[in-house]
Amino acid sequence: MAGVTLKNVIKKYGDVQVIHGIDLSIEDGEFCVFVGPSGCGKSTLLRMVAGLEETTGGSMHIGDRDVTTMDPSQRGVAMVFQTYALYPHMTVRDNMGFGLKMNGFPKAEIAEKVAEATRILKLEDYLDRKPAALSGGQRQRVSIGRAIVRGPQVFLFDEPLSNLDAELRVEMRVEIARLHKEIGATMIYVTHDQVEAMTLADKIVVLRKGIIEQVGAPMDLYRDPDNKFVAGFIGSPAMNFLEGVANNGNVSVPGMKASFDGVIAPAYSGKKVTVGMRAEHLMTDPNGDTHTVEMTESLGGVSFVYLTGETGERIVIEERGDERSVTGARVGVTIDPSRIYLFDGETENRIRG
């Protein structure tokens, strides 16, 4: 196995630059997730690691080898795509072993490697079936098995669960997490789904417009975002944002008819700031009269209450317990000042201290 190091990596298509000087280190055996909105460059960056896209500038190392200009077959990587790309006329056994067969591996070695991948992915009962007789989740496991038999240094996953329904996505997330734990390989995983990122990753790389916004462990990004973009992208539901004004160390928030004292440096006086609040840190006040309950989304043990303020701003609040807010009710909103996040109104960078 091996780590991956990117140094000032650039990608251009003609005059259009889509990856802007990426510096990133992924440790040996680490599960790293690239996450971001559509068009942020996450799949392009993954394909550059795979060698499927040429690198315009910078360098790329896998282990101690400079692979920047190497062919994909020489890099020691295996890629699992969003589409399963299985041969419909071949059995599961033949699909997993086909790449090794084409590279001239002995039959006995192919059988051994396929048997090991089958054991890891629990595919023993499906070896003689063809893809048409498999579910979507089973087909994706076969495509992962095809990657395992190659014995790569690095596994690359390009949105592998996007074609599955909600239940299968959860099941396959567990399968992939278990796979990583069992084989301990370096894995790079691309997704636009931040829930997948939070549940699978050792390290999350948040991308926007071809640059890295922040890198860190899932809960570090959740609890300590560097800017408004990361704060809004990591977490479900997304962080609430309301406009505020700083004045002598205090921040007033007209949308909540509230003021938070001593939460910002006096130097920010007169400046606009954005106040961020997680749904689980907010509480409804039945004696208040600042917001209307638009809808309560009940998920069993937890509910999300969608509120609209007098000036049209929307807030989502998490509720637990047996008592839930009623649609149409008028309520207030409260929060512990130590739980708010402050962002500069112009740069959108986090204001700390």
Contacts in CASP RR format, 6 or more apart in sequence:
PFRMAT RR
TARGET T0000
AUTHOR 0000-0000-0000
METHOD contacts of the structure
MODEL  1
MAGVTLKNVIKKYGDVQVIHGIDLSIEDGEFCVFVGPSGCGKSTLLRMVA
GLEETTGGSMHIGDRDVTTMDPSQRGVAMVFQTYALYPHMTVRDNMGFGL
KMNGFPKAEIAEKVAEATRILKLEDYLDRKPAALSGGQRQRVSIGRAIVR
GPQVFLFDEPLSNLDAELRVEMRVEIARLHKEIGATMIYVTHDQVEAMTL
ADKIVVLRKGIIEQVGAPMDLYRDPDNKFVAGFIGSPAMNFLEGVANNGN
VSVPGMKASFDGVIAPAYSGKKVTVGMRAEHLMTDPNGDTHTVEMTESLG
GVSFVYLTGETGERIVIEERGDERSVTGARVGVTIDPSRIYLFDGETENR
IRG
1 28 0 8 1.000
1 29 0 8 1.000
1 153 0 8 1.000
1 154 0 8 1.000
1 184 0 8 1.000
1 185 0 8 1.000
1 186 0 8 1.000
2 28 0 8 1.000
2 62 0 8 1.000
2 63 0 8 1.000
2 64 0 8 1.000
2 65 0 8 1.000
2 153 0 8 1.000
2 154 0 8 1.000
2 186 0 8 1.000
3 25 0 8 1.000
3 26 0 8 1.000
3 27 0 8 1.000
3 28 0 8 1.000
3 29 0 8 1.000
3 30 0 8 1.000
3 62 0 8 1.000
3 63 0 8 1.000
3 153 0 8 1.000
3 154 0 8 1.000
3 186 0 8 1.000
4 24 0 8 1.000
4 25 0 8 1.000
4 26 0 8 1.000
4 32 0 8 1.000
4 49 0 8 1.000
4 60 0 8 1.000
4 61 0 8 1.000
4 62 0 8 1.000
4 63 0 8 1.000
4 154 0 8 1.000
4 186 0 8 1.000
4 188 0 8 1.000
5 24 0 8 1.000
5 25 0 8 1.000
5 26 0 8 1.000
5 60 0 8 1.000
5 61 0 8 1.000
5 63 0 8 1.000
6 22 0 8 1.000
6 23 0 8 1.000
6 24 0 8 1.000
6 25 0 8 1.000
6 45 0 8 1.000
6 49 0 8 1.000
6 59 0 8 1.000
6 60 0 8 1.000
7 23 0 8 1.000
7 58 0 8 1.000
7 59 0 8 1.000
7 60 0 8 1.000
7 61 0 8 1.000
8 21 0 8 1.000
8 22 0 8 1.000
8 23 0 8 1.000
8 57 0 8 1.000
8 58 0 8 1.000
8 59 0 8 1.000
9 19 0 8 1.000
9 21 0 8 1.000
9 22 0 8 1.000
9 23 0 8 1.000
9 24 0 8 1.000
9 45 0 8 1.000
9 48 0 8 1.000
9 55 0 8 1.000
9 57 0 8 1.000
9 58 0 8 1.000
9 59 0 8 1.000
9 60 0 8 1.000
10 17 0 8 1.000
10 19 0 8 1.000
10 20 0 8 1.000
10 21 0 8 1.000
10 22 0 8 1.000
10 55 0 8 1.000
10 56 0 8 1.000
10 57 0 8 1.000
10 58 0 8 1.000
11 17 0 8 1.000
11 18 0 8 1.000
11 19 0 8 1.000
11 44 0 8 1.000
11 45 0 8 1.000
11 48 0 8 1.000
11 53 0 8 1.000
11 55 0 8 1.000
11 56 0 8 1.000
11 57 0 8 1.000
12 18 0 8 1.000
12 56 0 8 1.000
17 56 0 8 1.000
18 41 0 8 1.000
18 44 0 8 1.000
18 210 0 8 1.000
19 41 0 8 1.000
19 44 0 8 1.000
19 45 0 8 1.000
19 48 0 8 1.000
19 56 0 8 1.000
19 210 0 8 1.000
20 209 0 8 1.000
20 210 0 8 1.000
20 211 0 8 1.000
21 58 0 8 1.000
21 211 0 8 1.000
22 45 0 8 1.000
22 210 0 8 1.000
22 211 0 8 1.000
22 212 0 8 1.000
23 212 0 8 1.000
24 205 0 8 1.000
24 212 0 8 1.000
24 215 0 8 1.000
26 32 0 8 1.000
26 186 0 8 1.000
26 188 0 8 1.000
26 203 0 8 1.000
27 186 0 8 1.000
28 63 0 8 1.000
28 186 0 8 1.000
29 184 0 8 1.000
29 185 0 8 1.000
29 186 0 8 1.000
29 187 0 8 1.000
30 186 0 8 1.000
30 187 0 8 1.000
30 202 0 8 1.000
30 203 0 8 1.000
31 180 0 8 1.000
31 187 0 8 1.000
31 189 0 8 1.000
31 200 0 8 1.000
31 201 0 8 1.000
31 202 0 8 1.000
31 203 0 8 1.000
32 186 0 8 1.000
32 187 0 8 1.000
32 188 0 8 1.000
32 189 0 8 1.000
32 201 0 8 1.000
32 202 0 8 1.000
32 203 0 8 1.000
32 204 0 8 1.000
32 205 0 8 1.000
33 188 0 8 1.000
33 189 0 8 1.000
33 190 0 8 1.000
33 191 0 8 1.000
33 196 0 8 1.000
33 197 0 8 1.000
33 200 0 8 1.000
33 201 0 8 1.000
33 203 0 8 1.000
33 204 0 8 1.000
33 205 0 8 1.000
34 42 0 8 1.000
34 45 0 8 1.000
34 46 0 8 1.000
34 188 0 8 1.000
34 189 0 8 1.000
34 190 0 8 1.000
34 191 0 8 1.000
34 205 0 8 1.000
34 207 0 8 1.000
35 42 0 8 1.000
35 190 0 8 1.000
35 191 0 8 1.000
35 192 0 8 1.000
35 193 0 8 1.000
35 194 0 8 1.000
35 196 0 8 1.000
35 197 0 8 1.000
35 204 0 8 1.000
35 205 0 8 1.000
35 206 0 8 1.000
35 207 0 8 1.000
35 233 0 8 1.000
36 42 0 8 1.000
36 192 0 8 1.000
36 194 0 8 1.000
36 206 0 8 1.000
36 207 0 8 1.000
36 208 0 8 1.000
36 233 0 8 1.000
37 192 0 8 1.000
37 208 0 8 1.000
37 233 0 8 1.000
38 192 0 8 1.000
39 209 0 8 1.000
40 207 0 8 1.000
40 208 0 8 1.000
40 209 0 8 1.000
40 210 0 8 1.000
41 207 0 8 1.000
41 210 0 8 1.000
42 190 0 8 1.000
42 192 0 8 1.000
42 207 0 8 1.000
43 158 0 8 1.000
43 159 0 8 1.000
43 190 0 8 1.000
44 53 0 8 1.000
45 207 0 8 1.000
45 210 0 8 1.000
46 79 0 8 1.000
46 156 0 8 1.000
46 158 0 8 1.000
46 188 0 8 1.000
46 190 0 8 1.000
47 53 0 8 1.000
47 158 0 8 1.000
48 54 0 8 1.000
48 55 0 8 1.000
48 60 0 8 1.000
49 60 0 8 1.000
49 62 0 8 1.000
49 75 0 8 1.000
49 77 0 8 1.000
49 154 0 8 1.000
49 156 0 8 1.000
49 188 0 8 1.000
50 72 0 8 1.000
50 75 0 8 1.000
50 77 0 8 1.000
50 79 0 8 1.000
50 156 0 8 1.000
51 67 0 8 1.000
51 70 0 8 1.000
51 71 0 8 1.000
51 72 0 8 1.000
51 75 0 8 1.000
51 77 0 8 1.000
52 72 0 8 1.000
52 79 0 8 1.000
55 68 0 8 1.000
55 69 0 8 1.000
58 68 0 8 1.000
59 66 0 8 1.000
59 68 0 8 1.000
60 66 0 8 1.000
60 67 0 8 1.000
60 68 0 8 1.000
61 67 0 8 1.000
62 75 0 8 1.000
62 76 0 8 1.000
62 77 0 8 1.000
62 153 0 8 1.000
62 154 0 8 1.000
63 153 0 8 1.000
67 74 0 8 1.000
67 75 0 8 1.000
75 154 0 8 1.000
76 150 0 8 1.000
76 152 0 8 1.000
76 153 0 8 1.000
76 154 0 8 1.000
77 152 0 8 1.000
77 153 0 8 1.000
77 154 0 8 1.000
77 155 0 8 1.000
77 156 0 8 1.000
78 146 0 8 1.000
78 147 0 8 1.000
78 148 0 8 1.000
78 150 0 8 1.000
78 151 0 8 1.000
78 152 0 8 1.000
78 154 0 8 1.000
78 155 0 8 1.000
78 156 0 8 1.000
79 147 0 8 1.000
79 155 0 8 1.000
79 156 0 8 1.000
79 157 0 8 1.000
79 158 0 8 1.000
80 140 0 8 1.000
80 143 0 8 1.000
80 144 0 8 1.000
80 147 0 8 1.000
80 155 0 8 1.000
80 156 0 8 1.000
80 157 0 8 1.000
80 158 0 8 1.000
80 160 0 8 1.000
81 143 0 8 1.000
81 158 0 8 1.000
81 160 0 8 1.000
82 158 0 8 1.000
82 159 0 8 1.000
82 160 0 8 1.000
82 162 0 8 1.000
82 163 0 8 1.000
83 163 0 8 1.000
84 131 0 8 1.000
84 136 0 8 1.000
84 139 0 8 1.000
84 140 0 8 1.000
84 142 0 8 1.000
84 143 0 8 1.000
84 163 0 8 1.000
85 143 0 8 1.000
86 95 0 8 1.000
86 131 0 8 1.000
86 139 0 8 1.000
86 142 0 8 1.000
86 143 0 8 1.000
87 94 0 8 1.000
87 95 0 8 1.000
87 98 0 8 1.000
87 131 0 8 1.000
88 130 0 8 1.000
88 131 0 8 1.000
88 132 0 8 1.000
89 130 0 8 1.000
90 98 0 8 1.000
90 130 0 8 1.000
90 131 0 8 1.000
91 127 0 8 1.000
91 128 0 8 1.000
91 129 0 8 1.000
91 130 0 8 1.000
92 123 0 8 1.000
92 126 0 8 1.000
92 127 0 8 1.000
92 128 0 8 1.000
92 129 0 8 1.000
92 130 0 8 1.000
92 131 0 8 1.000
92 134 0 8 1.000
92 142 0 8 1.000
93 114 0 8 1.000
93 127 0 8 1.000
93 128 0 8 1.000
95 131 0 8 1.000
95 142 0 8 1.000
95 146 0 8 1.000
96 114 0 8 1.000
96 117 0 8 1.000
96 118 0 8 1.000
96 142 0 8 1.000
96 145 0 8 1.000
96 146 0 8 1.000
96 149 0 8 1.000
97 110 0 8 1.000
97 113 0 8 1.000
97 114 0 8 1.000
97 146 0 8 1.000
97 149 0 8 1.000
98 146 0 8 1.000
99 146 0 8 1.000
99 149 0 8 1.000
99 150 0 8 1.000
100 109 0 8 1.000
100 110 0 8 1.000
100 113 0 8 1.000
100 149 0 8 1.000
100 150 0 8 1.000
101 110 0 8 1.000
105 113 0 8 1.000
110 149 0 8 1.000
113 148 0 8 1.000
113 149 0 8 1.000
113 151 0 8 1.000
114 149 0 8 1.000
116 148 0 8 1.000
116 149 0 8 1.000
117 123 0 8 1.000
117 145 0 8 1.000
117 146 0 8 1.000
117 148 0 8 1.000
117 149 0 8 1.000
118 124 0 8 1.000
118 127 0 8 1.000
118 145 0 8 1.000
120 145 0 8 1.000
120 148 0 8 1.000
120 179 0 8 1.000
120 182 0 8 1.000
120 183 0 8 1.000
121 141 0 8 1.000
121 142 0 8 1.000
121 144 0 8 1.000
121 145 0 8 1.000
121 148 0 8 1.000
121 175 0 8 1.000
121 179 0 8 1.000
122 141 0 8 1.000
123 138 0 8 1.000
123 141 0 8 1.000
123 142 0 8 1.000
123 145 0 8 1.000
126 134 0 8 1.000
126 138 0 8 1.000
126 142 0 8 1.000
131 139 0 8 1.000
131 142 0 8 1.000
134 142 0 8 1.000
135 168 0 8 1.000
136 163 0 8 1.000
136 164 0 8 1.000
136 168 0 8 1.000
137 164 0 8 1.000
137 168 0 8 1.000
137 171 0 8 1.000
137 172 0 8 1.000
140 160 0 8 1.000
140 161 0 8 1.000
140 163 0 8 1.000
140 164 0 8 1.000
140 172 0 8 1.000
141 172 0 8 1.000
141 175 0 8 1.000
143 160 0 8 1.000
144 160 0 8 1.000
144 175 0 8 1.000
144 176 0 8 1.000
144 179 0 8 1.000
147 155 0 8 1.000
148 179 0 8 1.000
148 183 0 8 1.000
152 185 0 8 1.000
153 185 0 8 1.000
153 186 0 8 1.000
154 185 0 8 1.000
154 186 0 8 1.000
154 187 0 8 1.000
154 188 0 8 1.000
155 185 0 8 1.000
155 186 0 8 1.000
155 187 0 8 1.000
155 188 0 8 1.000
156 187 0 8 1.000
156 188 0 8 1.000
156 189 0 8 1.000
157 176 0 8 1.000
157 187 0 8 1.000
157 188 0 8 1.000
157 189 0 8 1.000
157 190 0 8 1.000
158 190 0 8 1.000
159 190 0 8 1.000
159 191 0 8 1.000
159 192 0 8 1.000
160 172 0 8 1.000
160 176 0 8 1.000
160 189 0 8 1.000
161 168 0 8 1.000
161 169 0 8 1.000
161 172 0 8 1.000
161 173 0 8 1.000
161 191 0 8 1.000
161 193 0 8 1.000
161 196 0 8 1.000
164 172 0 8 1.000
169 196 0 8 1.000
173 196 0 8 1.000
173 199 0 8 1.000
173 200 0 8 1.000
176 189 0 8 1.000
176 200 0 8 1.000
177 199 0 8 1.000
177 200 0 8 1.000
180 187 0 8 1.000
180 200 0 8 1.000
189 196 0 8 1.000
189 200 0 8 1.000
189 201 0 8 1.000
191 197 0 8 1.000
194 233 0 8 1.000
194 234 0 8 1.000
194 235 0 8 1.000
194 236 0 8 1.000
195 236 0 8 1.000
197 204 0 8 1.000
197 218 0 8 1.000
197 234 0 8 1.000
198 204 0 8 1.000
198 218 0 8 1.000
198 222 0 8 1.000
198 234 0 8 1.000
198 235 0 8 1.000
199 218 0 8 1.000
201 217 0 8 1.000
201 218 0 8 1.000
202 217 0 8 1.000
203 215 0 8 1.000
203 216 0 8 1.000
203 217 0 8 1.000
204 215 0 8 1.000
204 216 0 8 1.000
204 217 0 8 1.000
204 218 0 8 1.000
204 221 0 8 1.000
204 234 0 8 1.000
205 212 0 8 1.000
205 215 0 8 1.000
205 216 0 8 1.000
206 212 0 8 1.000
206 213 0 8 1.000
206 214 0 8 1.000
206 215 0 8 1.000
206 221 0 8 1.000
206 229 0 8 1.000
206 230 0 8 1.000
206 233 0 8 1.000
206 234 0 8 1.000
207 213 0 8 1.000
208 229 0 8 1.000
213 226 0 8 1.000
213 227 0 8 1.000
213 229 0 8 1.000
213 230 0 8 1.000
214 221 0 8 1.000
214 225 0 8 1.000
214 226 0 8 1.000
214 227 0 8 1.000
214 230 0 8 1.000
218 234 0 8 1.000
221 230 0 8 1.000
221 234 0 8 1.000
222 234 0 8 1.000
222 235 0 8 1.000
225 231 0 8 1.000
225 232 0 8 1.000
225 234 0 8 1.000
225 341 0 8 1.000
225 350 0 8 1.000
226 349 0 8 1.000
226 350 0 8 1.000
227 343 0 8 1.000
227 347 0 8 1.000
227 348 0 8 1.000
227 349 0 8 1.000
227 350 0 8 1.000
228 241 0 8 1.000
228 274 0 8 1.000
228 343 0 8 1.000
228 348 0 8 1.000
228 349 0 8 1.000
228 350 0 8 1.000
229 348 0 8 1.000
231 239 0 8 1.000
231 276 0 8 1.000
231 341 0 8 1.000
231 343 0 8 1.000
231 350 0 8 1.000
232 238 0 8 1.000
232 239 0 8 1.000
232 241 0 8 1.000
237 279 0 8 1.000
237 304 0 8 1.000
237 316 0 8 1.000
238 316 0 8 1.000
239 276 0 8 1.000
239 277 0 8 1.000
239 278 0 8 1.000
239 279 0 8 1.000
239 341 0 8 1.000
240 276 0 8 1.000
240 277 0 8 1.000
240 278 0 8 1.000
240 279 0 8 1.000
240 282 0 8 1.000
240 314 0 8 1.000
240 315 0 8 1.000
240 316 0 8 1.000
241 274 0 8 1.000
241 275 0 8 1.000
241 276 0 8 1.000
241 277 0 8 1.000
241 343 0 8 1.000
242 253 0 8 1.000
242 255 0 8 1.000
242 256 0 8 1.000
242 274 0 8 1.000
242 275 0 8 1.000
242 276 0 8 1.000
242 277 0 8 1.000
242 313 0 8 1.000
242 315 0 8 1.000
243 253 0 8 1.000
243 254 0 8 1.000
243 255 0 8 1.000
243 272 0 8 1.000
243 273 0 8 1.000
243 274 0 8 1.000
243 275 0 8 1.000
244 251 0 8 1.000
244 252 0 8 1.000
244 253 0 8 1.000
244 254 0 8 1.000
244 272 0 8 1.000
244 273 0 8 1.000
244 274 0 8 1.000
244 275 0 8 1.000
245 251 0 8 1.000
245 252 0 8 1.000
245 270 0 8 1.000
245 271 0 8 1.000
245 272 0 8 1.000
245 273 0 8 1.000
246 264 0 8 1.000
246 268 0 8 1.000
246 269 0 8 1.000
246 270 0 8 1.000
246 271 0 8 1.000
246 272 0 8 1.000
246 273 0 8 1.000
247 269 0 8 1.000
247 270 0 8 1.000
248 266 0 8 1.000
248 269 0 8 1.000
249 261 0 8 1.000
249 262 0 8 1.000
249 263 0 8 1.000
249 264 0 8 1.000
249 265 0 8 1.000
249 266 0 8 1.000
249 268 0 8 1.000
249 269 0 8 1.000
250 259 0 8 1.000
250 260 0 8 1.000
250 261 0 8 1.000
250 262 0 8 1.000
250 263 0 8 1.000
250 264 0 8 1.000
251 259 0 8 1.000
251 260 0 8 1.000
251 263 0 8 1.000
251 264 0 8 1.000
251 273 0 8 1.000
251 275 0 8 1.000
251 340 0 8 1.000
251 342 0 8 1.000
252 258 0 8 1.000
252 259 0 8 1.000
252 260 0 8 1.000
253 259 0 8 1.000
253 260 0 8 1.000
253 275 0 8 1.000
254 311 0 8 1.000
255 290 0 8 1.000
255 309 0 8 1.000
255 310 0 8 1.000
255 311 0 8 1.000
255 313 0 8 1.000
256 290 0 8 1.000
256 333 0 8 1.000
257 290 0 8 1.000
258 333 0 8 1.000
258 334 0 8 1.000
260 275 0 8 1.000
260 337 0 8 1.000
260 340 0 8 1.000
261 337 0 8 1.000
262 337 0 8 1.000
263 337 0 8 1.000
263 340 0 8 1.000
263 342 0 8 1.000
264 273 0 8 1.000
264 342 0 8 1.000
264 351 0 8 1.000
264 353 0 8 1.000
265 351 0 8 1.000
265 353 0 8 1.000
268 351 0 8 1.000
271 344 0 8 1.000
271 345 0 8 1.000
272 345 0 8 1.000
272 346 0 8 1.000
273 342 0 8 1.000
273 343 0 8 1.000
273 344 0 8 1.000
273 345 0 8 1.000
273 351 0 8 1.000
274 342 0 8 1.000
274 343 0 8 1.000
274 344 0 8 1.000
274 345 0 8 1.000
274 348 0 8 1.000
275 340 0 8 1.000
275 341 0 8 1.000
275 342 0 8 1.000
275 343 0 8 1.000
276 340 0 8 1.000
276 341 0 8 1.000
276 342 0 8 1.000
276 343 0 8 1.000
277 315 0 8 1.000
277 335 0 8 1.000
277 339 0 8 1.000
277 340 0 8 1.000
277 341 0 8 1.000
278 339 0 8 1.000
279 304 0 8 1.000
279 316 0 8 1.000
279 317 0 8 1.000
279 318 0 8 1.000
280 318 0 8 1.000
281 335 0 8 1.000
281 336 0 8 1.000
281 339 0 8 1.000
281 340 0 8 1.000
282 315 0 8 1.000
282 317 0 8 1.000
282 318 0 8 1.000
282 333 0 8 1.000
282 334 0 8 1.000
282 335 0 8 1.000
283 317 0 8 1.000
283 333 0 8 1.000
283 334 0 8 1.000
283 335 0 8 1.000
284 305 0 8 1.000
284 307 0 8 1.000
284 317 0 8 1.000
284 319 0 8 1.000
284 325 0 8 1.000
284 331 0 8 1.000
284 332 0 8 1.000
284 333 0 8 1.000
285 331 0 8 1.000
285 332 0 8 1.000
285 333 0 8 1.000
285 334 0 8 1.000
286 329 0 8 1.000
286 331 0 8 1.000
286 332 0 8 1.000
287 332 0 8 1.000
288 330 0 8 1.000
288 331 0 8 1.000
288 332 0 8 1.000
289 330 0 8 1.000
289 331 0 8 1.000
289 332 0 8 1.000
290 309 0 8 1.000
290 310 0 8 1.000
290 330 0 8 1.000
290 331 0 8 1.000
290 332 0 8 1.000
290 333 0 8 1.000
291 307 0 8 1.000
291 308 0 8 1.000
291 309 0 8 1.000
291 310 0 8 1.000
291 315 0 8 1.000
291 330 0 8 1.000
291 331 0 8 1.000
291 332 0 8 1.000
291 333 0 8 1.000
292 307 0 8 1.000
292 308 0 8 1.000
292 309 0 8 1.000
292 328 0 8 1.000
292 329 0 8 1.000
292 330 0 8 1.000
292 331 0 8 1.000
293 305 0 8 1.000
293 306 0 8 1.000
293 307 0 8 1.000
293 325 0 8 1.000
293 326 0 8 1.000
293 327 0 8 1.000
293 328 0 8 1.000
293 329 0 8 1.000
293 330 0 8 1.000
293 331 0 8 1.000
294 306 0 8 1.000
294 307 0 8 1.000
294 308 0 8 1.000
294 314 0 8 1.000
294 327 0 8 1.000
294 328 0 8 1.000
295 305 0 8 1.000
295 306 0 8 1.000
295 327 0 8 1.000
296 303 0 8 1.000
296 304 0 8 1.000
296 305 0 8 1.000
296 306 0 8 1.000
296 319 0 8 1.000
296 324 0 8 1.000
296 325 0 8 1.000
296 326 0 8 1.000
296 327 0 8 1.000
297 303 0 8 1.000
297 304 0 8 1.000
297 305 0 8 1.000
297 306 0 8 1.000
298 324 0 8 1.000
301 320 0 8 1.000
301 321 0 8 1.000
302 318 0 8 1.000
302 319 0 8 1.000
302 320 0 8 1.000
303 318 0 8 1.000
303 319 0 8 1.000
303 320 0 8 1.000
303 324 0 8 1.000
303 325 0 8 1.000
304 316 0 8 1.000
304 317 0 8 1.000
304 318 0 8 1.000
304 319 0 8 1.000
305 316 0 8 1.000
305 317 0 8 1.000
305 318 0 8 1.000
305 319 0 8 1.000
305 324 0 8 1.000
305 325 0 8 1.000
306 314 0 8 1.000
306 315 0 8 1.000
306 316 0 8 1.000
307 314 0 8 1.000
307 315 0 8 1.000
307 316 0 8 1.000
307 317 0 8 1.000
307 331 0 8 1.000
307 333 0 8 1.000
308 314 0 8 1.000
309 315 0 8 1.000
315 333 0 8 1.000
317 325 0 8 1.000
317 333 0 8 1.000
319 325 0 8 1.000
325 331 0 8 1.000
341 350 0 8 1.000
342 350 0 8 1.000
342 351 0 8 1.000
343 349 0 8 1.000
343 350 0 8 1.000
343 351 0 8 1.000
344 350 0 8 1.000
344 351 0 8 1.000
END
